[in-house]
Amino acid sequence: MKVGPFLFRITGAVLGLELLLGGLLTFGFISSTSHIVVGFIAFFLAIALMIVSLVSKPKFRPMQMLSTVLVVLIVVQISKRYVSDILQIAHLLEC
C-alpha cells in the first residue's frame, strides 16, 4: 500500500475523531485533555501527509493543495485559541 493514500485515510479518521471530541467537549461530556491530545496528533499527521504529498512522484496537485490547506487551517485554529486568551488578558489589564 502506498504511504500517501494510507496517511490520507488515517488523517481523515483522526480529524473525524477530533470533531467528535470537540462536540463532546462543547457540551461538557469530556475534559479538554483528550481533545487537545488528539488535536496535536491530527496536526502531526497533517504535517506528515503534507510532506509525503509534496515529495512524492508523480505529483498529485489536488492532494498537495488539500494537505497544505489542512495544515494552515489547523495552525489558524491553534493560534486563534491563544490570541483569544491574550486579548482577554489585555482587556482585563486595561480596566
Secondary structure, 3 states (H helix, E strand, C coil): CCHHHHHHHHHHHHHHHHHHHHHHHHCCCCCHHHHHHHHHHHHHHHHHHHHHHHHCCCCCHHHHHHHHHHHHHHHHHHHHHHHHHHHHHHHHHHC
